[in-house]
Amino acid sequence: MSATDPLSPLLALGEVAVLAERATAAIARVHRRPAALRKPELIVGESVLRGARTSTLIDGHPAPVDKEPAGAFGAAVSVYGLLAPGVIQDNAAVFRRSPANVVARMDVAAGGPGVPTSEDGPQRLQALARLLGDDRVNAAVLPQVVHAEIVARELFGERSGLIGRAASRLVAVATGVDPRGLAVPEIYLNRHRAEYREALAGWSRDTEGMRAALEFLLRAWIQGAAEADAIVQAA
């Protein structure tokens, strides 16, 4: 990380820097697994499906494993389709250049109009675009900032949770912290739903709220790497 990283103030908060290093190392270990190198498409496909199903559960909707995806689960599968093998790298590259374009596609896939519903949504997306275009930004922290900004500020109304979680995974691919998109942080978020809501509720309040949100989300990525490792070992 460069000393001129615009996220440096966030990295100085609490355990953010330490957890960012732990998340980066944990995800890198999974990527080095032989099976992850031999069967990347199989593993990414399973990771994306688990992410879509779990994201649906986080929002309080059913996601049955024995039926074709429909309703909220069907919408989540459509949104997470942008992370599917064969398209994830191209979509990550586009996200880095034009995040508003990609989140608009996610919003449409989720049943929305394709534009932010919050008054300051366009300005918030422009600010995120500037961060995404800056190579100095910490690769592990940026996905968490994107996640928190979209979800906590409800840029896309009731669809913000789904879009924020999927977008954070795409950012992690774009920054190189999770270059194939293996990690499944949604599992941790679902297991700690109340803490998740509480952490993001404080994001826009003050620096203490930002610290708590970033630490929580980074822990989700550390556990998301463990979930990916389980997928890899079963492949």
HELIX and SHEET records of a PDB file:
HELIX    1   1 SER A    8  LEU A   11  1                                   4    
HELIX    2   2 VAL A   16  HIS A   31  1                                  16    
HELIX    3   3 PRO A   34  ARG A   38  1                                   5    
HELIX    4   4 PRO A   40  ILE A   58  1                                  19    
HELIX    5   5 GLY A   71  TYR A   80  1                                  10    
HELIX    6   6 GLY A   81  LEU A   83  5                                   3    
HELIX    7   7 ILE A   88  ARG A   97  1                                  10    
HELIX    8   8 PRO A   99  ALA A  109  1                                  11    
HELIX    9   9 GLY A  121  LEU A  132  1                                  12    
HELIX   10  10 LEU A  142  ALA A  152  1                                  11    
HELIX   11  11 GLY A  157  ARG A  159  5                                   3    
HELIX   12  12 SER A  160  THR A  175  1                                  16    
HELIX   13  13 GLU A  186  ARG A  191  1                                   6    
HELIX   14  14 ARG A  193  ALA A  201  1                                   9    
HELIX   15  15 THR A  207  ALA A  234  1                                  28    
END                                                                             
